[in-house]
Every structure is written in C-alpha cells, then in structure tokens.
Amino acid sequence: MPDYPPIYILRHGQTEWNLQRRCQGQMNSGLTALGRAQAADQGVLLGAIFAAHPTIQVVCSPQGRARETAQIALVGNEVPIRFDPRVAEVGAGVWTGLPHDVIAKKWPALFNDDITIFEASLNAVKGEGYEGLTTRCLDFLSSLTGPTVVITHGITSMVLRGLVCGLDFNAMKHLPFTQGCIFALIEAEEQIRTRRP
C-alpha cells in the first residue's frame, strides 16, 4: 500500500439538494444555513491542522458547493487554494438532478433501501462509476508530496479515504458519510474530528 502524507478531508456542508434528497452528481446547489454552520465548524477544526503543518497545501473541488464550503472554512487563514477536478463528485449520469424517490421508482433494482447511497451513486445509469472515480482519485493521491487538506464531496471522499486506508469496495460503502467534520488520514488510519457530539 502506498505511503501517503497526512491528508485531511472535508466533505462540503449540507446543500439544498441534500435536504431535498435530490441527486447532485456534478451539478450544484447552494449550502443551507446548516451547511454554512458545518463549514464554519470545519474552519475551527482546521486551526489546529494549519498550526501543526505551516506549509500544508489546500486542494478543493471546482464545484460550487465545495468552493462555498472552502470560502467559509478558510476564513482567517491566508492559504492558497488549488482547484482540482480530480476531487470533484462522481458523475451521476442520467440521475443528475433527480429526486431519490423518482430514481427509486424508475430504477428499483439500482436504487432501493437495501443498497447504500455509495453503491447506488457508483451504479448510476450512464454515470462515471467506481472504476472511473477510483482512477482519478488514485491519480490525485499519487500526486501528493506533503500534508494536504482536501475539500470534496460525499462519494469522492469515501473513495479517497478507502484507498488511503487500503479498503475494498465493500468496506468503503460502510464508511461514515458525515458533514461538518474532518476525516484525518494519518499512516493509513482514519480519525474523525468533530466539534459537536
């Protein structure tokens, strides 16, 4: 397993479409009030990380909800941000923008209560899929040369975290899907840092 530097992963805060249970994929919706509060919580948590790693790099998905999260979480920290499409959310194909209940009704074998959101998202009709997402995540991880903060998305964060920790698909699908926290990946182990119980 590759030896990665410390990586600190932030999933964007709650969005309007998260709240509406609508598939976002590579489309965007803005943060809710809760989502903005979650990003602010992440900003507080980042203080100790920036103090521990003065030269840490910050990489952000180019998608609007990740940019909005970064803008809030990085307030007071004068750090350059690099936007990298390799940490954008997985493409959801024809499901993009559709409510979950509509997807479940039209594709019941692919989206139902027995299938995790992780599995469903990676099996979206005409979507990017697990192989495509894994390829770009591995390409991104192999480019890291030092401690890095990554501001990304739910499914992409799970694949990144799984790859760093040496997990297979079945283990990845059970990783927490939390917002408002930081997933600290150090020596192939994950710690979840949060301000709230």
C-alpha positions as CSV (number, residue, x, y, z in Angstrom):
1,M,0.0,0.0,0.0
2,P,1.4,3.4,-0.9
3,D,2.7,5.6,1.9
4,Y,0.6,8.8,1.7
5,P,1.3,12.0,3.6
6,P,-1.2,13.2,6.2
7,I,-4.5,14.0,4.4
8,Y,-7.4,16.0,6.0
9,I,-10.6,15.5,4.1
10,L,-13.7,17.8,4.3
11,R,-17.0,17.0,2.8
12,H,-18.9,20.1,1.8
13,G,-21.7,21.3,4.1
14,Q,-25.3,20.3,3.7
15,T,-26.8,21.6,0.5
16,E,-30.4,22.4,-0.6
17,W,-30.4,19.3,-2.7
18,N,-29.1,17.2,0.1
19,L,-32.0,18.4,2.2
20,Q,-34.4,17.7,-0.7
21,R,-32.9,14.2,-1.2
22,R,-32.0,15.0,-4.8
23,C,-29.1,13.5,-6.7
24,Q,-26.4,16.2,-7.3
25,G,-23.5,14.5,-9.0
26,Q,-21.6,17.2,-10.9
27,M,-24.5,19.7,-10.8
28,N,-24.6,22.1,-8.0
29,S,-26.9,23.5,-5.3
30,G,-26.0,26.1,-2.6
31,L,-25.4,25.4,1.1
32,T,-28.2,25.6,3.6
33,A,-27.9,27.5,6.8
34,L,-26.9,24.2,8.5
35,G,-24.3,23.6,5.7
36,R,-22.8,27.0,6.3
37,A,-22.6,26.3,10.1
38,Q,-21.0,22.9,9.3
39,A,-18.3,24.7,7.1
40,A,-17.7,27.1,10.0
41,D,-17.2,24.2,12.4
42,Q,-14.7,22.7,9.9
43,G,-12.9,26.0,9.9
44,V,-12.4,25.9,13.7
45,L,-11.1,22.3,13.4
46,L,-8.7,23.4,10.6
47,G,-6.9,25.8,13.0
48,A,-5.0,23.1,14.8
49,I,-4.2,21.4,11.5
50,F,-2.7,24.6,10.0
51,A,-0.8,25.2,13.2
52,A,0.7,21.7,13.0
53,H,1.5,21.9,9.3
54,P,2.5,25.5,8.4
55,T,3.2,24.6,4.8
56,I,0.1,22.4,4.2
57,Q,-1.5,22.6,0.8
58,V,-5.2,23.1,0.3
59,V,-7.0,21.4,-2.7
60,C,-10.6,21.9,-3.5
61,S,-13.1,20.5,-5.9
62,P,-14.1,23.1,-8.5
63,Q,-17.8,22.6,-7.9
64,G,-19.7,25.4,-6.3
65,R,-20.8,23.7,-3.1
66,A,-17.2,22.8,-2.3
67,R,-16.0,26.3,-3.2
68,E,-18.6,27.8,-0.9
69,T,-17.5,25.4,1.9
70,A,-13.9,26.4,1.4
71,Q,-14.7,30.1,1.5
72,I,-16.3,29.7,4.9
73,A,-14.0,27.1,6.4
74,L,-10.8,29.0,5.4
75,V,-11.8,32.4,6.8
76,G,-8.9,33.9,8.7
77,N,-6.4,31.5,7.1
78,E,-4.3,33.1,4.3
79,V,-3.6,29.9,2.4
80,P,-3.6,29.4,-1.3
81,I,-6.2,27.1,-2.8
82,R,-5.7,24.8,-5.8
83,F,-8.9,23.7,-7.6
84,D,-8.6,20.2,-8.9
85,P,-11.3,18.4,-11.0
86,R,-9.9,15.0,-9.8
87,V,-11.6,15.6,-6.4
88,A,-15.0,16.6,-7.9
89,E,-18.0,14.5,-7.1
90,V,-18.7,11.3,-9.1
91,G,-20.7,11.8,-12.3
92,A,-24.3,10.7,-11.8
93,G,-25.3,10.3,-15.4
94,V,-29.0,10.5,-16.2
95,W,-29.8,10.6,-12.4
96,T,-28.3,14.0,-12.0
97,G,-30.8,16.4,-10.6
98,L,-33.5,13.8,-10.0
99,P,-35.1,13.3,-6.5
100,H,-34.3,10.0,-4.9
101,D,-37.9,8.8,-4.9
102,V,-38.1,9.3,-8.7
103,I,-34.8,7.3,-9.2
104,A,-36.1,4.5,-6.9
105,K,-39.4,4.3,-8.8
106,K,-37.8,4.2,-12.3
107,W,-34.7,2.1,-11.4
108,P,-35.8,0.0,-8.4
109,A,-33.1,-2.7,-8.9
110,L,-30.4,0.0,-8.7
111,F,-31.8,2.3,-6.0
112,N,-33.6,0.9,-3.1
113,D,-33.5,0.6,0.7
114,D,-31.1,-2.5,0.5
115,I,-28.5,-0.5,-1.4
116,T,-26.3,2.2,0.2
117,I,-26.1,5.6,-1.4
118,F,-22.4,4.8,-2.1
119,E,-23.3,1.8,-4.1
120,A,-26.3,3.5,-5.9
121,S,-24.2,6.5,-6.8
122,L,-21.5,4.4,-8.4
123,N,-24.1,2.4,-10.4
124,A,-25.9,5.4,-11.7
125,V,-27.2,5.0,-15.3
126,K,-24.6,6.4,-17.7
127,G,-22.7,7.7,-14.6
128,E,-18.9,7.7,-14.1
129,G,-18.9,4.5,-12.0
130,Y,-16.5,3.1,-9.4
131,E,-13.6,2.4,-11.9
132,G,-13.7,5.9,-13.3
133,L,-13.8,7.6,-9.9
134,T,-11.1,5.3,-8.5
135,T,-8.8,6.0,-11.4
136,R,-8.9,9.8,-10.9
137,C,-8.7,9.5,-7.1
138,L,-5.6,7.3,-7.4
139,D,-4.1,9.8,-9.8
140,F,-4.7,12.6,-7.4
141,L,-3.4,10.7,-4.4
142,S,-0.2,9.8,-6.2
143,S,0.5,13.5,-6.9
144,L,0.6,14.5,-3.2
145,T,4.0,15.4,-1.9
146,G,3.1,16.6,1.6
147,P,0.3,17.2,4.1
148,T,-2.9,18.2,2.3
149,V,-6.4,19.5,3.1
150,V,-8.9,18.3,0.5
151,I,-12.4,19.9,0.3
152,T,-14.5,17.5,-1.7
153,H,-17.8,15.6,-1.8
154,G,-19.6,12.6,-0.2
155,I,-18.9,9.7,-2.6
156,T,-15.5,11.0,-3.7
157,S,-14.4,11.4,-0.1
158,M,-15.4,7.8,0.7
159,V,-13.3,6.5,-2.2
160,L,-10.3,8.7,-1.3
161,R,-10.5,7.6,2.3
162,G,-10.9,4.0,1.4
163,L,-8.0,4.0,-1.0
164,V,-5.7,5.6,1.6
165,C,-6.8,3.1,4.2
166,G,-6.5,0.1,1.9
167,L,-10.2,-0.8,1.9
168,D,-12.1,-2.6,-0.8
169,F,-15.4,-1.6,-2.2
170,N,-17.5,-3.5,0.4
171,A,-15.6,-1.8,3.2
172,M,-15.8,1.6,1.6
173,K,-19.6,1.5,1.4
174,H,-19.8,1.4,5.2
175,L,-17.6,4.5,5.8
176,P,-19.4,7.4,7.5
177,F,-21.0,10.0,5.2
178,T,-20.8,12.8,7.7
179,Q,-20.8,16.6,7.1
180,G,-19.3,19.2,9.3
181,C,-16.3,17.1,10.4
182,I,-12.8,16.5,9.2
183,F,-11.6,13.0,8.2
184,A,-7.9,12.9,9.3
185,L,-6.0,10.2,7.4
186,I,-2.6,9.5,9.0
187,E,-0.5,6.4,8.4
188,A,-3.4,4.6,6.7
189,E,-5.7,5.1,9.7
190,E,-8.8,7.4,9.8
191,Q,-9.8,9.6,12.7
192,I,-13.0,11.7,12.6
193,R,-12.5,15.1,14.1
194,T,-15.7,17.0,15.1
195,R,-16.7,19.9,17.2
196,R,-20.2,18.5,18.1
197,P,-21.2,15.2,19.6
